[in-house]
Amino acid sequence: MSGSSGDAYIVYDAESSLWTLGTETVERKIRLTDNGQLLTTSYRNKRTNREYVQGDALPDEFRIEANAVAYTGASTGWTYRSHAVSTLSQGELQLALTIGNAVLDVTRYYVVFPFTGAMKEWSVFRNRSGREQRYSAPSMFRFRLMHADIADFDMQYMTGGGHFTGSGILKTVPLTPAYVRTFDSYDKPEVIEVDGACRNETGSYEQGTSVYDAFFTLRNRKLEEGIWLSFDYNGHWLSTIEADVAGVQLNGSISMTEKPIAPEASLTSPVSIIGVFSGDLDDMGNTILDYTYRYLWDYTRFNGCMGGTWQWRVSPQMPFAFESVNYNRYIGGKTVHIDADWYGHRGDWKAAWEGDDFEELNRYVKKSGMMMKVWSPFWHADYGSDVIERHSDYLVGDATVGFYGLSLNLANEEAYQWMLGKANELQREWGPYQWRYDGFAANRSGGSDNDMLQQSHNFFRLLRAFKEANPEAWIEGCSSGGEILSMEAVRYSDTQQLTDGNAKHYAGYYQSLKLPLDKLIHAFQTEPGMDRATRFNALQPEELELKERIRRYHDLHRYLTEQGLYGRWVKVYRPAVSEPHDATYVLQKTNRDHSRAMIMFNSYAPFYDQQVKVYPKGLLDDMQYTVSCPRSGYRSPAETGAHWKLNGVALPNLQAGELVLFNVPHYPGSGYDSEAPSAPGSPTMQEAVYMGRFGIELNWSEATDNHWLSYYEIERNGVATDKVSRGTFYFCEGAGIVDVFQVRAVDGDGNASAYVRAAPLPGDPVKPAAAPDMPSRYEASVDFSAGQGRNNWAYLQQYAPMTAYPDWSNMAWDANSRCWQGVGSQAKIGADWMQPGENYHAVRKWVAPCDGVVSVAGTVLLQHGGKEGGAIVRIKRSGEYPYLDENIWGPVALRADDSASAEHAMELDMKHGDCLYFIAGKSDHEHTDKVIWNPQVTIVNKRKGENHGE
């Protein structure tokens, strides 16, 4: 059986038991020899006509140990069972070749991708022995190449995406005949100093790309050609690179030890992918990108420049989120990101605060032309969550509480189905939104790595099933930054986080060789201050100048998306710069046909305000290119691509955030356009309610412009009040039908249409009840209630070993005892008392309703003088994520049998949404005491106009 698709082919020669697989770029031959060995006999780069299988020792295809006996493709006695050729959904050709012996059948799968030099492969090992077998160390890939050329080859590997400085760096090792190294994904990270920092911070370092990326290359320095290799495995793996007289061996396997396999049961190895290339590093990267754009883009729903606002570890969420949407509408961002701590318990994934309505938030987000993004790693849960109470067997063996709580075992089929069901349930409840996963999907269980293979398979299966069940949903991938960066994971992601920050300027520089740059977030950031300007962890509006700068940034990059410089088919290059500057601070993109290009400078670059010359790549020699620089206003006459590549572009005083644009002269702000856009069509206004707020909504039809429409300007009662940079909708809280609204369109160079007055439409929405007057005094016992968030108080438990982070979950109301009970612990909170648990602190939280100065007073003592073990009390306030500020009072140790009290009295300057945490923890004694504590918070100086709603 043979087959073809596009330029791909699979040909079977029955007489010689030879399978030939290839395209116009690559060809591989696999033979089952007369003595029953399955070997690769040829692997040829057809671009350069170079044969890479050069010696007598041939690649042996696979390896596994069954009952401590090693079986490889080079073992003799394998018998041909069957083979089948099929065409897959995107035109790929697949060969399924089965061989066997008395112990096991091995089915080798090979997938050939038309018009590329890439092939995938994996193995299925089936137990045919009639009794239980114990499998160990199944292989992912096994190659032996370059026998004659070792001295000319470099091996390259990439450090992983864990939270350490030195992550995301491609490293080059010249090969010698004596070189050998085993890369163990559990190795210590290769920490170095980057941009003045040297750090190794929070992470599991057990995911598939934590310490090392799943990426290796062999490149001939003289001939500028070679192979690249990657694999899709999220778990513990080992890869040995060894050069000897027989060639370069690349052997990858997963960590598995004597995993029981029943008779007729099977085990499927991870998928690996190998490809050929010719040219330099960028040619290799663009070869990989071409494969990705063709065959790993099928689940991508967003294409372009993303951007947006985000909030992290705040409750209630909705006041922040409402302002976040409005800010996003002004700057033109796409996503409204709700990160950790919006829930009462991980595992339940229900809002922590009464009144946090995610369905209503999503309605407002969608109306504004944006996408809601919500953090929810469904493989993590808390003690006290319903899933743990009902299904503790879903946990990994020997589960302990970590930074993300407890870990569910993705290898457990029932747990997998529960996770998929929960992910789909929230899509149904809230409407389509972007699911942001995080944490650690791969976990050792009972001290063993053996579950990781099925965890990995089910991880990819879950992403795929989610996308197929929710055709309008997006995914954002994350694992403490970039601990899961396999190509298959990113296939399902619309956006993918690369780092939690410690990659610094390297973020995305080398990783974009393997992954599409424009899917990557926290990657090669070019605009200083972007993160601060889009964070809504406090209801604190940014200064207008910064807000407007961020709007202009988004406007420019949305325009560049339209010019083909973002999204699918973009090519990425790493241009040289003049000495002594470091080229790793510079990246370049071109559109698909190379007619336009953009050079970017990293925000960490140490050579701003200096003279820099940059030498572009990827331009067509004979094409004419103009050069424009938006920050400096520099423009050049047209020159050929060959001219620019040879002579470079000289920037006498490089400005932060500068871009070098080739053949993009009409960018927003260029000053080329003097023609006003058309007016917005038929604006209307009517009363509306969004997110519990009454006001006026405006709707209109799109305007048009001869070059680029930047935004709409909103005028209320003769005063310009706001801008809408995304969509054709606006909501003005507190406005009425008697107000006069007008809308006009503004293009990229500031030319404006005439204002068009909005016509009133009938509407009679149910007005929300008027908010009660804001109290000036809050007292724990007086305000105590059975609702989380009522009267600005919430009742939490904090896991004691994780006190450096705000790792807490909601308590549950106990109607019988009329107190809050820490679920899964003995922590409790009453009207004027708190009792810590064995492993959990009791935490009473207060949220500031406005900007201003507050006084915080109270007396703390042990009930009845303390008879058990005493307690330790303190007060903290919300701080810079992910930490709380240092103690603002305490810690104070209240000793058992001590009737003394402790008092606190202080004044604090707080912002609307800032929080205070009154924390009662146990002492070192095995028992705990009830703490009498009735804190009072009084607003002594409310700053008018700075709290939202005024």
N, C-alpha and C positions, 0 to 999 in steps of 0.2 A: 504494500500500500504506500503510495506517494501522494504528494499534494503541492499546490502552489497558491500564492496569494500576493498580488502586487509583484514585487521583485523577490519575494521570499519563496523558498522551495525546501521540500524535504523529499529526498529520493532514496528508495530502498533497493539495494542490490542483494537479492536473495542468495545468489550463488556464493558470494563472499561474506554474507552476513554483515553488510556495511550500510550504515545510514549516513547520508550526506545532508547537512542542514546549512542553509545560508541565505544571503542576500547579495546584492551587488557590492556590499562593503565587507562582508565577513563570510568565512566558510569553516565549518567544523565537520570532521568525520569521526564516527564512533563505530567500533567493530566488536563483534562477539567472535573471539578467535576460536580456532579449532580445538584448543584445549580448555575452552569455556571461560575465558577472561573477557570482561567488558572494559574496553580501553578507548581513550581518545587517541587516534592515530595522526590527526592533523588539525591544526587550528591556525588559520591563515588570515592575515589582514590584507584584504584584497585592494584596499586603497594604495598600499605600498608594495603589494605583492611579496610580503614577508611571511615566511613560515615560522611560527613560534614553537611548535613541537619539534625540537631539533636533535634530541639525543635518542639513544636506544631505550632509555627508561621512559615509559609512557604514562600519562595521567590515568589514574585508576578509578575515577568516577565517583566512588562512594566508599564509606567505611562505617561499620557499626559493630559493637560487641554484643553478642548474645550468649548469656551464661559464661561470660569471661573469655569467650573465643572471638577473635577478630575476623570479620568477613569484609572483604574489599572487592572492588572490581577486578583487582589483580589476582584474587584467589581463583584457583582453577576449579572446573567442574560445574560452572553455571550452565544451565540449560535454557534455551529460548522457549518462552511460553507464548507470547503474543506481542503484537504492536498495533497501534492505531494512530492515524493522522486525522486531525480535525481542524476546522477553521473556527476561531473564537469570534466574539462579538465585535471587535474592532479590526478584524482582518488578520489577526495573529494566527500563525500556524503552530499547532501543538503536536508533538510526538509523545505518545505514552508507550514505553518499551518495557516489557516485563520479562525478567529472567528469574530462575529459581533453583533451589536445591532441596534437600530433604529437611532443612531447618527453616528456611524462610524464602519467600518470594520478595523480589525487589522490583518495584515499578519506578523507572526513571522517567521524569517528565522534563521535556525541553520545549520552550516556547520561542519561536523566531518572530521578530518584529519587522515587518516590511519597511524598507527605505531607511533602516538604521543598521548599526553594527552591534546591536545588543541582543543577547539571548538570556532567558531565565531558565533555571533548572531547580529541581528538588526531587526527593526520593520518598517513596512510601514503602515501609518495611512491614511485611505481613508474616506473622508467626504460623508456619506450616508444620511445626514439629509434632503437633498432637498433644503437647503439654505446655505448661506455663514456661515462658522464657523471661529472663531478666536482661533488659537492654541497657546499654551504657554508651555514652559519647557518640551519638549519631552525627554524621558529618553534614555540614552545610555546603562545602565546596572542597574540591581536591584538584589542584592543577600542578603540573610540572612542565615548565616552559624555559625558553631562552638558554639552552645548554651552551650554545656557541658564543653568546653575546653578554655573559654576566658582567664582564668588566665595563661594559658601556651602559649598564642599566642603573637607574636610581629606583629605590622603593620609596613610596610616599604614603604616609598615614596621616590621619587627622585626629586631633584631640576632640573629646566629646563636648556635649553641651551642658555639663554640670555647672554648678555655681562656684566656679573658681577662675582666678585670673590665669590665663594660659589656655582657656577653652576656645574651641573653634579655630585652631591653627593647623595649617598643613605643614608637615615636617618632612624633610627630604634626607634619605640615608643612601649614600653611594654603596652599591653592593660589592662584596668581595666573595671569593669562593668559600670563605670560612664564616660568613655571616649567618647568624641564627638568632631569632627572637620570638618568643611567644607573647602575644598581646592577650592579656587576661582582662576581661571587662570589669573584674573586681580589683584590678591594680589601683594603687594610689594615684590620684590625679597629678598630672605634670604641671604643678603650680609654678608660675614665673611672675615677675613684676610686669605689669602692663599699665601704661598711662599713670604711673606713680602709685599704683596699688598692688598689693600682693596678698591675696585672700583665698581661703577655701571655706565656703560657708554651707548653709543648710542644703541638704539634698539626700537622696537615698543612695546614690552612686551604685545602684543595683539594676537600673533600667538599661535598655539596649545600647543607648548612646551616651551614657553618663560620663564615662572616663575617656573612652575612645569613640569616635564616630565609626559607623559601619562602612568604612570606605578605605580602599587601598588602591594604589596604582603601581604599575611597573612601566617605566619610561626610558626609552633609549635616548640618551643625551645627544649622541652624534646624529642619529637619523630622525629625531623628533617624531617618535611614534611609540605606541605601546598599548597597554590594556588598562582598564579601570574595573574595579570589582566592588560590589556592595551586596548587602543581604538584609532581609526583613526579619529581624528577630528581636523581641523585647524580653530579654532575660540574660542569664549568665552565659557568656560564650568565650571561646578561646580561638585564637588564630595564630598559627605558627608560620613564619616566613623564614625559609632556610635556603641558602645558596650553597651548592656543592658541585662536585664535578659532573653530576647528572643533570644540573639545571637549577632553576629557582622553583622551590616548592611553596605553594600556598595552600595550606590545609586549615580549614575552619570547622569547628565542631561546637556543640552546645554542652554545657555542664549537666550531665545526667548520670546517675549511678544506680545500676541494677533496678531499673524501673520494671515492675511486673507487667507482662503482656500475656493475656490469656490466649489459648489456642484460637486461631483464625482472626484474632484482633490485629490491628495494625497501628503503626506510628508514622506520622508524616513529618518530615524534616522541614526546617525553615526554607524559604525561597531565597536563592542567591541569583545575582545577575552579573554578567560579565560582558564587557564591550570593548571594541577596539577604537583607536583614534589615530590621527596623524596631525602633526603640528605642535604648537606650544600648549602651555597650560590652559589658556583661554579657548583654544580650539577644542581641547578635550572637554572643558566645561560646557561649551555650546553644543558639542556632540551629545552630551548627556541631556542638556536642556531640550534639544530637538526630540530625543526619545521621550522625555517627560511630557512635553506639549502634545505629542502625538498620542501617547498611550496611558498617561497617568493624569489626564485632565478630565476624565469622564464623570467624575463626581464633584467637580468644582462649579460652584454657583455664582461666585463673585469674581470679577475680572477687572482689576484696576487699582487705583490708589485708595486705600481704606481710610484710616484716620477716624477720630472721634473722641468722645469723652469717657471717663471712667471714675468709679468710686469703689472704695475698698474698706471693708471692716467698719461699716456704719449701720446703725439701726436707730430710728426708722429709715427705710430706704427712700420712700416716695418723695419727701421734700427735696432731697438731693437730686433724685432722678428727674423730677419736674424741671428743676433749674438746668440740669445737665442737657435735657432735650432742647430747651430754649437756647442755650449757649451753642449747642451743636448746630441748630438751625441757622444761627448767625454765622458761624465759622465755616459751615459747609461740610462738617464731619458726617460719617456714615453710620457709626455704631455708638450705642449707648450701653456701656459696659458696667454690669453689676457684678462685682467680684465677691470675695469670701465674706462670710458672716451675715448673710441676708436671711438665714434659716434658723429655726430653733434647734434642730439636730441634723447633722449630716446623716443621711440614711432616710429620714422622713422627707427632707427637702420641701418643707413648708415654711412660709414666712414667719420670722421670729416675732414680729411686732404687729399687733392688731392694727388693721387699716392699711398694711402694705399689700396692695392689690396689683399683682403682676399682669393680670389680664388687662386691666385698665391702663397700666403703664404701656403695655405693648400696643394697645389701640392708639394711644397718643403718639408713640414712636412711629408706628406704621403710617399714621395720618401725616406725619412730618417727613415722610420719605426716607426713613432710617430703619435700622435693624437693631433690635434689642439683643444684647449678649449677656448670658448669665452663667456664672461659675458654678459648676456642679459635677464634681468627679464621682460618678455613681458607684465606683468601686471602693469608696470610703464611707464609713458610718461611725456614729457615736454610741457608746453605751446609753441606753434609754430610748434609742430610736426603735420604732416598731419592727424594723427588719431584724435587729439584733435580739429584741425580746422574743420574737416568734421563730427566728431561724439562726440561732447562734452557730449552727453547723455550716453556715455560709462563710464564716470567718476562716482565714488561713490558720493553719496549725500554730499553736503557741502565739496567738495574736497579742500584741501589746499596743498601747496607745502611742502614736507618734504625732508628728507635726500636723498630719492630715487626719488624725483620728485613728480608727481601726481600719484594717484592710479586709475587704471581701475577696474570696478566692475565685478569680475568673475561670479557673479550671473546673469549678463546680458547675455543672450544666444548669441546675436549678437557680444558682446564684446569677449565672449569666442571663437567664431568661428574666429574672427579676430586674436586673439592671437595664436591660433593653426595654422591658415593660415600663419602668419608671421614666426613662428618657422619653419614650413615646407618650406617656401619660401627660407630662408637662407640656409637650407640644400641643396636645389636644386641649388642655385646660387654658393655656395662655395664648394659643395661636403660634404660628411659626416664628421661631427666633433662633439666634446662634447659640448653640451649646458650646460652652468653654469647658473642656476637661482639664485636669491637672492631677498632681499627686503621682502615685506609684501603682500602675496597673500590674506590674510584675512583683511578686513577693515570694521569698522563701517560705515554705510551709512545713512546720515541724522540723526545722533545721535542715531541710533538703531543698535542692534546686529542681527536683523531679517534676513538680507541677508547672514549672515555668513554660515548658513547651506548649502545653494546652492553654495556659494563660495567654501566651503570645498569639496563638491561633485565634482564640476567642476575642482578644482585643481587636484585631483587624476585622474579625467577623462582626463584632458589635458595631464598629464604625460604619461598615458597609451596610448592615441591616438597618441601622438608624437612618442613613441617607436614603435608602430605598423605601423605607416606610414613611419618610417625611420629605417629599420632593421639594418643598420650599424652605426647608431648614438649612442652616449653615453649621459648620463646626469650626471651632478654634482649638488647635492642639497646644498643649503645654504639659510639661512635667518638671516642676521646679525649674522652669526655663526650658532647656533643650535636652532633657534626658531621654526623650523619645523622638528621634529625628530620622527614623527610617523612611525610605522613599514610599513605602506602602502606606504608612501612617499619614504622610503629607499628601498623598493622593486623595484622601478623604477630607482633608482640611481645606477650608477656604482661606483661613489665615493660620499661621503657625508661629508660636513664640520660640525664639532661638536661645534666649539667655535670660536669667534673672538680673542681669546687669554686669556681671563680672567679666564677660568677654570684652567689655569696653569697645575700643574701635575695631577689634577683629570681628565683632558680631556681623556675620553675613559676608565678610570679605572672601574667605575661602569656602565657607559653607554653601555659597551660591554657585560653586562648581558643581555641586551635587543636587541642590534644591533650587526651585524657582525663586529668585530674589523677591519678587513682588507678592509672594504669599507670606513672606517672613516679616514678623513684627519684632521690635527691639533690634532691628538689623540695620546697620550702617545708617544711623540717624544723622541727618544733615542740618537740622534746624535747632540751634540751642534754645533751651527753655520750653520745648514742646511738651514734655511730660508735666511740668508744673502748671502750664497754662490750660491743661485739659483735665485736671484732676478735681473731682468733686467730693473730697473727703470732709469738707467743711462748707457750710453755706456762706462762702466768702467770695463775692464776685471779683474776678481779676480786673486789673486796671484796663481801661478802654484801649490804651495804646498797644498793650500786649495782645488783647483780644483781636484787635484789628490786624496786627502782624500775623497772627495765626490764621485769620481769615484769608489774608493775601497768600499765605503759604498754601493753604488748601486749594484756593482758586487756581494758582499756578499749576499745581500738581494734578488737579482734575483736567486742566487744559492739556497737560502733557500726556495724560491718559488718552485723550481724544487724538493726540498726534502719534499714538502707537508706541509711546515710550514707557508704558506700564502695562503689565498683564501678560497674557499668553503671547508667545512668539518673540518676546523681548530677548535680545542677546546681551551677554554681560562680558565686559573686558576689564582688565587691570592695567591701566596705562602707566608708563614710566613718568617720573617727575624729575626736575632738575635737582642736582645735588646741592645741599646735603639732606634734602627732604626725604621722608619715608613714604614710599609709594603705597603702603598698605592703608594709608588714610584717603586713598582716591579710588573711586570706581567709575566705570562708564557703562552706559546702556545704549544700544541702538535698536531701532525698530526692525521689523522682520526683513525688509528689503534693503536695509543699511542706508536709506536715504536721509534719515534723521538720527541724531545722537545727542547724548547728554552726559557730561562729566560732573560728578558729585564729589564734594569734600566732606569728610567726616567731621561731626561737631567736636570731636576730641582733637582735631588736627592742631599741632603745636606751631604751625607756620602761618596762622592768620596775621594780617597786617604786615606781611613780608612779600617779597618778590618771589613768584613761583612760575615755572614754565612746565606745562604738562603736554605730553605727547600722546595724542589720541590713537586708538586702534580701531579696526573694523570698518573704517571708511573705505569707500570704493575709490580706487586711484584716479579714475578719470571723471568722477562726478564733481560738480561744483558745490561747495559748501560755504555758506555764510556762518559767522560766529557771533553770538550774542551772549552777554553776561548781565542778567537782570539786576543784581545788586549794584554793580559799578556803572551800569549803563553802557559798557563797552560794546561796540559793534565793529565788524570788519567787512571789507568787500569780499566777494566770493573768491575762493581759491580752490584748487583741486584737493581731493582727499590725499593724494600723494604729497602735496605741499604741506598740509597740516601734519601728516604723520612724520615727515622729515624734520620740519622746522619747529613744530610745537606751537602752543598758544601761550604767549607771555602775559602774565597777570602781574602788574607792578605792585599792587597792594591788595592781596587776597582778602576779601571780606567774609566774615562768618555767614554761612548759609548760601554762599555763592554757587551758581551753576554755570557751566559752559555749554551753551546750546548750539548745535549745528543744524542749520536749515530750519530753525524755529524762530523766525524773526518777529512774528506777530503775537508773542506771548502777552498775557495780561500785564499792563503797565508799560508796554514797549513804546507807546505813543504813536504808533503807526495808524491807528484807527481814529477817524474824525467823524464817523457817521453814527448817529444815535440809533439804538435798537428800536424795534417796534414797541408799541405800548402793550401792557398786559391786557389780555382779553377778558371783558365782562366781569370785573371784580364784584363779589357779593359779600354781604355781611349778615350774620344772624347770631342770635343768642345761642350759647352752647355751654356745656359742662364737660370738662376734661379733668380727670384725676381729682374729683371733688371740688374743683374750682369753677366758679361761674364767671363768664366773660363773653367776649365777642370773637367769633372765628371768621376769618376772611378766606375766600377761595377765588382763584382766577385761572385763566388759561395762559399757557406759556407764551412769552414774547420770543422774538427771534432777533438775531444780530448777524451782521455780515462776517464777523470774525468770532466773537466769544461773548456770551452773556454771562456776567459774573454773579449778579444778585438782583433782588428786588428790594426797594426801599419802601418802608411803611411810614406813612404820615398820619398822625392822629391830631385832630383839631388844629391843623396848621403847623404842627411841629413834627419834624422827622424824628422818629423814636426807635426804629429798629431796622435790621436787615434780615432778609431770608435768602440764604445761599444754597439751600437745597429744598426742592419741592415748590409747590404753588399753594401753600397753606400757611396761615398765621393765626395764632391765638393770643388774645390780649386779656389777661386775667383782670377782672374788676371793671372792664369797660362796659358801656351800655349802648343800647340801640340809638340813643340820642347823640352819641359821638359821631364825628365825621371822619371816616377813614379814606385815605387815598393810597394808591400803589403805583409805583413807576419802576421800569426796568433800567438797569445800569450795566454797561458793557465793561470789558477788561481795561479800557483806557479812561473810564469815568464818564463817557458820554451817556446821557440819561434821556429817556423818553419823557413825554409829558405825563403828569400824574393823571390817573383815572380814578374817579370817585367810586367807592363801593356802594352798590345798590342794596338797600335793606331787603331781607327776605323774612317771611314770617317764621317764627320759631318760638316754642314755649317749653323749653326743657325744665325738668324738675330741679328747682334750685336747691342746692345743698343747704342744710341748716346753718344758720350763722354760727361762726365759731365763738365760743364763750370768751369773755374778756380774759386776757392773760393774767394769771395770778402773779403777785409780786413775791409770794412766799410759798415754799414747798416744804412739807414736813412728812417724813416717812410714815409715821403712824396715822396721821390724818388722811393722807392720800392713798393709803394701802388699799389694794383692790385685788380682784380675781382675774384681772386682764393684764397681759404683757403690754407695756407701753402706756397704760392709762395714767393720766396725771403726770406724764413724763418720767415714770419709774418703770424699771424692768427688773426681773429676778432671775439670776443666772447662777450656774456653777462653773468653776474653773478647775481644770485638771491640774493638780498641784505640781507635778514634775515639769509642766510646761509653762510656768509663770512668766517666762521671758516674753512670751507671745500672748496675745489675747485669745487663748484657746478655750472658749467657753461654749456652753450650750444652755438652752432654756431649762428652767425648772418647770415642774408640772403642778397645777393647782390641786390641792387636796381639800375637797369641800367638807369632809368630816372634821378635820382638825383646823380648817380655815387658815392654812398656811401654804407656802410654796415648798414643794418637796423636790430635792435633787434626785432625778431619776437615775437609778443605778448607784446611788451613794446615800449617805445619811445626812448630807447637807440640807439645811432647811432655812427658811426665812419667814418670820412673822411680822406683825405690824410694827413692833418696836424691838425685835430681837432677831438674832442670826445664830445659826449653829453650823460650824464647819463639819465636813465628813472626814472619813478616813483618808481618802485620796483626792477629795475635792474641796476647794474653798467655796464658801457662800459669798455671793457678790450681789450687792444692790446697786443698780445703775440709775443715774439721773442724767437727762439730756437737756441741755440749755435751749430754751425756746426763742432766744434772741441774743443779739450782741450786747455786751455790757459787763459791768462788774458785779460779782455775786459774793456774798458772805456765806461761809460754810461753817456751821457751828454744831456742836454735839458733845455728849458725854458718853463714854464707853466703860462698862464694868461687867464683871462676870455675875451671872444670876446666882443669888444666894452666896456670894463670895467665892464660888467655884469649888466644886467637890471632886472633879474628875482630873482633867489634865490641863486646864487653862486654854488660852488661845492667843493668836498673834493677829493684830488688826493693823490696817493701813488704809490710806486713800491714794488712789492714782487718778490720772486724767488721761484722756485720749491724746495720742502724740503722733509722731511721724510713723507711717506704716513701715513694717508690720508690728511695731513695738508700741507699748504704752510709755508715757513719760515716766521718769523716775518718781518714786514716792513723793507726794507733796505733803504727806503727813505719815509718820510712822517709819518703819514698823515698831509697834509697841507690844511688848510681851506682857500679857495678863496672866499671872501665875495662879495656880490652884490654891485655894484657901487664903486668897488675898482679896480683901474687900476694897482695896484702893481703886480709884477710877482714873481714867485718862480723858482729858478734854482737848478738843481742837476748836480753833477759831482763826479763820484766815479770810482774806479777800483775794479773789482771783479775777483776772480779766479773761472773759470767755467769748467765743464766737458762737453764733447760732449753729447748733448741731454738735458742739463739743460735749464731751461726756465726763462725768465723775463716777468713779467706781469705789464703793465702800466695801472693803474685802475683809472677811473674817476667816482666818486659816487656823488649822490645828497647830499645837505646839509639838515638841518632840515626844511628848508623852503619848502612850497608846490610846488614851481616852480624850474626849473633847468636852468642852463646856459650852453652854448657851451664853451668848453675849447680848447684853442689853444695850441697844444702840438705836437712837432715834434721831438721825441727822436732820438738820434744817438748813435749807438753801434759800437765801433771800436775795432778790435782785435789787441792788442798791443804786445802780446807775445804768439804766437802760438807754442804749444809744439809739436815738430816733432815726428811723429810715434805713437802718442797717440790717434789721431783721426782715426776712422775706414775708410778704403779705401786707406790709405797710405801704 
